[in-house]
Amino acid sequence: MNTKYRQKILELTKKYYNKLDKEDFSHNSDHFFRVENLAKRIAKDEKADVEVIEAASLLFDVARDLEDKGEIKDHAEEGAEIAKEILNKIDFPKEKIEKVCGAILAHRNSGNIEPKTLEAKILRDADYLDAMGAINVVRVIASSLQSQKYRRPIFIDKSYEDKDSVGHISAYHFMLYQVNNPKHQPENFYTKLGKRFAKDRFKFSKEYVERFIDEWHGER
């Protein structure tokens, strides 16, 4: 279900996403459309506010290109400010704007902001789900080959000691890092459907990194 605000938001965010569509295939408009689909699916199950979910899904990464270029420190924080400006321009319900901005602020755990509303929890679940499973394999490889910020080899046959730097070694090592990251553990998702989807995607992700290394060494 799309709301009457969706097209207006897309028109006003186009200039922000044009760069990502050309320069970062892992965080382009395909990414936020997938997050939108997931978030709306979960919102239906949880009976959440679809207007808030839709707006937050279309706006949560609006400032990512600015962060990637080093112009800002936190795309979630700046994204919330841009979202507020855009939503006011399209006469989005004023009582819901703070809920949208709060969800955007809390969508990444690096900011140490826990999602408080149901809609914020749904957005985080949906965003994290898109970094798991079959979709994630393509996203990581795409960014490793094409993104200036995340460029890395597909695989280097070496182990690691520093768990915080493992993701920089290769695309494979980044996926290994994701599998071991607490935020990708199914039990740490907030919603019932989010946990169910995460369990399935986590299983695939774990099997993939195990199979990759076995195939690399000719063991299967």
C-alpha distance (Angstrom), angle and dihedral (degrees) to the residues before:
residue distance angle dihedral
M1 . . .
N2 3.80 . .
T3 3.78 122.6 .
K4 3.81 127.6 -138.9
Y5 3.82 89.4 -103.5
R6 3.80 97.8 58.9
Q7 3.80 100.0 85.9
K8 3.80 92.2 43.8
I9 3.81 90.6 53.4
L10 3.81 91.5 48.4
E11 3.79 91.6 51.7
L12 3.81 92.7 52.0
T13 3.81 95.2 44.3
K14 3.80 96.3 48.4
K15 3.80 94.2 94.6
Y16 3.81 90.7 53.7
Y17 3.80 95.6 48.5
N18 3.82 98.4 41.5
K19 3.82 90.3 80.6
L20 3.79 93.4 48.7
D21 3.80 91.5 48.5
K22 3.80 88.2 58.3
E23 3.79 102.4 33.7
D24 3.81 109.9 28.5
F25 3.80 116.3 38.0
S26 3.80 91.4 179.7
H27 3.82 94.7 58.9
N28 3.79 101.1 30.8
S29 3.80 128.1 119.3
D30 3.82 90.3 -76.2
H31 3.80 87.0 65.7
F32 3.77 96.9 54.1
F33 3.82 92.4 41.9
R34 3.81 88.9 55.6
V35 3.80 90.0 47.1
E36 3.80 88.9 49.3
N37 3.82 91.3 52.6
L38 3.78 92.2 48.0
A39 3.80 93.6 44.8
K40 3.79 92.7 49.6
R41 3.80 90.7 48.1
I42 3.79 90.5 52.6
A43 3.82 91.9 41.5
K44 3.79 90.1 57.1
D45 3.79 90.1 52.6
E46 3.81 92.8 46.0
K47 3.84 95.6 39.5
A48 3.80 91.1 -124.4
D49 3.81 128.6 162.8
V50 3.81 105.7 -78.6
E51 3.81 94.1 -163.5
V52 3.80 91.0 57.3
I53 3.80 92.8 42.8
E54 3.79 93.6 49.2
A55 3.80 94.8 47.5
A56 3.81 93.4 45.4
S57 3.81 91.7 48.1
L58 3.79 92.8 52.0
L59 3.80 94.6 44.7
F60 3.81 108.1 34.9
D61 3.83 95.4 93.8
V62 3.79 96.8 34.0
A63 3.82 92.5 116.6
R64 3.81 98.6 40.8
D65 3.80 94.3 105.2
L66 3.81 89.7 54.1
E67 3.82 89.8 54.1
D68 3.80 92.7 45.9
K69 3.80 89.8 53.8
G70 3.81 91.0 49.9
E71 3.80 94.5 -115.4
I72 3.81 92.8 121.4
K73 3.81 134.9 20.6
D74 3.79 101.8 -137.3
H75 3.79 124.5 29.5
A76 3.80 91.2 -165.9
E77 3.79 92.9 58.4
E78 3.80 94.6 43.7
G79 3.79 90.7 41.0
A80 3.79 90.9 58.0
E81 3.81 90.0 54.6
I82 3.81 92.8 48.0
A83 3.80 90.0 46.7
K84 3.80 91.5 53.2
E85 3.81 90.7 52.1
I86 3.80 93.3 47.8
L87 3.80 95.1 45.7
N88 3.78 92.5 50.0
K89 3.82 89.5 52.4
I90 3.81 92.8 55.8
D91 3.82 95.5 44.4
F92 3.79 93.2 -113.2
P93 3.83 110.2 178.9
K94 3.81 103.5 -76.9
E95 3.79 93.4 -144.9
K96 3.82 89.1 60.5
I97 3.81 99.9 46.0
E98 3.81 94.0 84.1
K99 3.80 90.4 51.0
V100 3.81 89.9 54.1
C101 3.80 92.1 47.2
G102 3.80 91.9 46.1
A103 3.80 90.8 53.2
I104 3.81 90.8 50.2
L105 3.81 92.0 49.3
A106 3.80 91.3 51.6
H107 3.80 99.7 42.3
R108 3.82 94.3 97.0
N109 3.78 122.5 52.6
S110 3.81 93.8 -148.5
G111 3.79 87.4 80.0
N112 3.81 90.4 58.9
I113 3.81 90.6 -132.3
E114 3.77 113.9 138.5
P115 3.81 115.5 -143.8
K116 3.79 107.5 -113.4
T117 3.80 104.7 -179.9
L118 3.79 126.1 63.6
E119 3.80 89.9 -116.3
A120 3.81 92.2 52.9
K121 3.80 90.2 50.9
I122 3.79 91.0 50.0
L123 3.81 92.8 50.2
R124 3.79 92.2 50.7
D125 3.81 91.9 47.6
A126 3.81 91.2 49.8
D127 3.81 93.9 46.9
Y128 3.80 92.8 48.5
L129 3.81 91.6 46.7
D130 3.79 89.5 58.8
A131 3.80 87.5 59.2
M132 3.81 91.4 58.8
G133 3.79 138.0 65.4
A134 3.81 130.1 14.6
I135 3.81 93.8 -27.6
N136 3.78 90.6 56.3
V137 3.81 93.5 55.9
V138 3.80 89.6 59.2
R139 3.82 92.7 43.0
V140 3.80 94.2 51.9
I141 3.80 94.1 46.5
A142 3.82 91.2 46.3
S143 3.79 93.1 51.8
S144 3.81 92.1 43.2
L145 3.80 91.9 55.8
Q146 3.78 101.3 34.4
S147 3.81 114.0 21.1
Q148 3.81 117.5 91.2
K149 3.80 91.9 -149.4
Y150 3.81 98.7 45.5
R151 3.81 101.6 31.2
R152 3.81 112.0 144.6
P153 3.84 139.8 141.9
I154 3.79 117.3 -82.6
F155 3.81 90.5 -122.2
I156 3.78 140.1 -5.4
D157 3.78 116.1 -174.3
K158 3.77 99.6 -126.9
S159 3.77 137.5 108.9
Y160 3.78 124.8 -128.2
E161 3.77 138.8 -137.8
D162 3.78 103.5 -171.9
K163 3.81 106.5 69.7
D164 3.81 91.6 -165.1
S165 3.80 94.1 58.6
V166 3.80 98.8 38.9
G167 3.81 92.5 97.9
H168 3.79 91.9 63.9
I169 3.83 94.8 60.5
S170 3.81 98.6 73.0
A171 3.80 143.7 -35.7
Y172 3.79 89.1 -93.1
H173 3.80 92.1 52.1
F174 3.80 90.8 49.7
M175 3.80 90.3 54.3
L176 3.79 88.9 48.0
Y177 3.81 88.6 51.6
Q178 3.81 89.7 51.5
V179 3.79 92.7 51.8
N180 3.80 89.7 54.0
N181 3.80 95.6 42.7
P182 3.84 114.2 107.8
K183 3.80 91.8 -135.3
H184 3.81 90.0 65.5
Q185 3.79 95.5 51.0
P186 3.83 107.5 110.7
E187 3.79 93.6 -133.4
N188 3.80 90.1 61.6
F189 3.78 94.6 61.6
Y190 3.79 116.9 103.2
T191 3.79 107.6 -141.0
K192 3.78 130.9 60.1
L193 3.79 94.1 -122.0
G194 3.80 91.5 40.8
K195 3.81 89.7 56.8
R196 3.80 91.5 47.9
F197 3.79 94.1 50.0
A198 3.81 91.2 42.6
K199 3.80 91.7 53.4
D200 3.81 90.9 54.8
R201 3.82 94.7 43.7
F202 3.79 93.0 44.8
K203 3.81 90.5 53.4
F204 3.79 90.4 52.9
S205 3.83 92.9 45.7
K206 3.79 93.2 50.2
E207 3.80 92.8 46.9
Y208 3.80 90.3 47.9
V209 3.82 96.7 54.8
E210 3.81 90.4 44.9
R211 3.80 92.9 48.5
F212 3.81 92.5 45.0
I213 3.79 93.6 57.7
D214 3.81 92.1 43.8
E215 3.79 91.9 51.2
W216 3.81 91.6 45.0
H217 3.79 89.9 57.2
G218 3.80 93.6 41.6
E219 3.78 94.8 -112.9
R220 3.81 95.7 132.5
